[in-house]
Amino acid sequence: MSKTMTKYEVIIYWSEEDDAFIAEVPELPGCAADGQTYSEAIANVEVVIQDWIETAKALNRSIPEPKGRLVFA
């Protein structure tokens, strides 16, 4: 995994509906993964981030620069 991938903010929460931890990457639309444990959700989202970036490159789409922690009002 590149250093760039580790700089994206990841939001992790427990979903009762899915009975799993959900890891979302707000800066990469549609980029999310789940796991039965917190660690599994992190490991899975790291793979999905890599896939998201590779797909965007293949489709000649822009890839947002990671901003780190996002602040919402």
KOLTOR-480479 format. One record per residue (C-alpha): residue in three letters; x, y, z. Coordinates in pm, whole numbers, plus 50000, padded with zeros to 5 digits. Example, Ala and Ser with C-alpha at 12.3 -4.5 7.8 and 13.67 -1.06 7.14 Angstrom:
% KOLTOR-480479
ALA; 51230; 49550; 50780
SER; 51367; 49894; 50714
//
This chain:
% KOLTOR-480479
MET; 50000; 50000; 50000
SER; 50134; 50343; 49911
LYS; 50171; 50623; 50163
THR; 49903; 50821; 49978
MET; 49640; 50557; 50052
THR; 49706; 50575; 50425
LYS; 49633; 50950; 50428
TYR; 49265; 50926; 50340
GLU; 49027; 50969; 50629
VAL; 48841; 50648; 50716
ILE; 48524; 50655; 50924
ILE; 48445; 50331; 51105
TYR; 48119; 50248; 51277
TRP; 47917; 49947; 51385
SER; 47609; 49871; 51174
GLU; 47335; 49676; 51352
GLU; 47161; 49628; 51016
ASP; 47469; 49467; 50859
ASP; 47593; 49310; 51183
ALA; 47940; 49433; 51091
PHE; 48184; 49720; 51121
ILE; 48162; 49956; 50823
ALA; 48467; 50154; 50706
GLU; 48391; 50445; 50470
VAL; 48632; 50677; 50287
PRO; 48442; 51006; 50240
GLU; 48692; 51153; 49992
LEU; 48651; 50859; 49753
PRO; 48283; 50834; 49653
GLY; 48141; 50487; 49702
CYS; 48458; 50361; 49871
ALA; 48359; 50146; 50169
ALA; 48417; 49802; 50315
ASP; 48296; 49596; 50607
GLY; 48428; 49337; 50848
GLN; 48323; 49130; 51146
THR; 48593; 49304; 51353
TYR; 48731; 49656; 51356
SER; 49067; 49527; 51229
GLU; 48903; 49329; 50950
ALA; 48711; 49637; 50834
ILE; 49036; 49837; 50821
ALA; 49218; 49564; 50629
ASN; 48929; 49533; 50384
VAL; 48900; 49907; 50323
GLU; 49273; 49929; 50250
VAL; 49220; 49683; 49964
VAL; 48914; 49875; 49842
ILE; 49105; 50207; 49847
GLN; 49375; 50052; 49630
ASP; 49112; 49909; 49392
TRP; 48929; 50244; 49381
ILE; 49248; 50430; 49283
GLU; 49352; 50169; 49025
THR; 49006; 50179; 48867
ALA; 49005; 50560; 48856
LYS; 49345; 50555; 48684
ALA; 49229; 50295; 48431
LEU; 48921; 50506; 48351
ASN; 49129; 50826; 48331
ARG; 48933; 50981; 48618
SER; 49074; 51227; 48868
ILE; 49187; 51100; 49205
PRO; 49130; 51339; 49495
GLU; 49437; 51438; 49694
PRO; 49397; 51313; 50050
LYS; 49312; 51594; 50287
GLY; 49336; 51390; 50604
ARG; 49079; 51465; 50867
LEU; 48771; 51631; 50727
VAL; 48586; 51889; 50931
PHE; 48209; 51910; 50909
ALA; 47998; 52194; 51045
//
